[in-house]
Amino acid sequence: MCGIAGFVLNNPVDSPQPLLKRMADEIVYRGPDDEGFYTTEANAGRQQIGLAHRRLSIIDLGGGHQPMANQRATTQVVFNGEIYNYRELRAELESKGYSFNSNSDTESLLAAYDEWGEACVEKLHGMFAFALWDSEKQQLFVARDRFGKKPFYFWQRGDELIFGSEIKSILVHPRVQRQIDQAAVWDYLAFRYVPWPRTLFEGVEKLPPGSCGVWRNGEFSVRRYYIPPDREPRVDQAPVADPVAGFMEQLDHAVESRMVADVPFGAFLSGGIDSSAIVGLMTRHSNEPIKTFSVGFSEAQYSELGYAKTIAEQFHTDHHELTVSQAHLMEELPKLVRLRDAPVAEPSDIPIYLLSLEARKTVKMVLTGEGSDEFLGGYPKHSFDRYADYYRYIPDLLQAPIRGLVNALPYKYRRAKTAINNLGLRNWDERMPRWFGALTWKEREALAAFRPDDYQQFDGPPFDVNRDNSNLRKILYFDQTSWLPDNLLERGDRMTMAASLEARMPFMDHQLAAYISSLPDDCRIKDGISKWMLREGMKQILPETILNRPKVGFRVPVNEWFQGPMRDYLCDHILSSDSKTAAYFNRPVLERYVNEHVNGTQNHEKLLWGLLNLEIWHREYGMSA
């Protein structure tokens, strides 16, 4: 697990390494164990290639230095991630005559490229982002894993390319100007995050998940090599005799393969079914107690430490707990915005970051339960959206009073409010982001005092789904291609890597995802029970109190904090005279949202959290609307 950066530049300079080192130093926390650099020239000396690497050593601690060259010294690679099937790849390649000098998965990647070229990405099982310079073809080949667990950003102008694991490395280069992409701000108000390929920085893009790119002769082309199987309707096939047993076998293998490491490791344990399942399966493959790490809040009603302790005691783990409060949030938030190079989309970033720091004291890698909801149908929206086709038959004259009555209910009915408001959105492209987003298109237009003249609506993922698909598969495809890579996985990568901690996610194994997608929808949600297959499979392993408890996740009590101890903090940022984002908004509409929330008449915590973080991002980077 590491950090990478590099460039293809015109007009070679005499000393490119100092620039590469500054780019790498910006992300030193991603790889505190080692650094390396490589430079060469292309196209008869007209262009300069630079690769930089920071290493967090997890496998083959003594070897694995990068940039790494292949046996013939014709390719050089900088690689971030882990290839879980590298041993199997190595054996296959050895049978074809390849030899190896180390036990590094990076060397297996180089040999795989030698053997299969750009198609090597389809052979890799794991999480990865890499850049590989091929001197024979005079091309730079870059790739990102299927679901976007590892990040890859790039800036392109003409025939030049600058890239990095994080945007801050790209911003080091003097040719990259810090300018705001207003189209990205427009998206942010609806999604609460910026969907790829955009970022808030004009000209800086994300390489899409499941994609690879080639720079050759001054041109950079990107193609998609992987499409999640939930994009299309399920193909009818013979029923699986025991789908639960098949699922558990696949999940167990995914857990075991992610426990390969030459350093101490553990697991994040929230006390929910996902992380509890991972810990339970890990104990099957370890002779030592699993180290587990849990975070809770000073507000007891939001703390899951009791549930986590139940699992820790059952599986005799070496358990560690951490308690945080709103004071931690205000102290850490500006720093976390800098770490993300973007607004902190989810309040849970803060406890995850603090938990990562705690875990890093004793381990270097953790397994987490990320991705279970997005593949197995674990959110309330996955159940609610199935009724959208029926709700549309209710006349508009009846829908309006229904919404009015539901929105007048107390805060504890927030899920019902979200469901009624979203089921009334007939446009699928609007309804999908709104389930977890902040504003409908109409609400965004009322709040925003601008609309980009050149704004283009998405015509690709996550909106390229087959509209004849089931509602469940459509919404899961949206989650897998947008909500996960642009929000939750970005959060997971930055918050753990900021603590020099690697996180692995067994539920996001692409072979497991293919198996789940091959099954009927009721294997995911059955008789109103979410993640049915997982609950059935864990009945003999987890206690009923964990299997049937309501979903909480890392819920941070922002609603209460904005009404109490963080009220002034919020208002001082988004309503003060020195607000950097004031020009984006219609002031009366903004004030209404704030007043409704702090007075307790409506809950706008998602929107206000997003606006607060957008303001902090502008301040941290010295930019104004």
Summary of the structure (lengths in Angstrom):
residues: 625
radius of gyration: 24.1
end to end distance: 36.1
largest distance: 72.6
contacts: 2156
relative contact order: 0.12
helix: 45%
strand: 17%
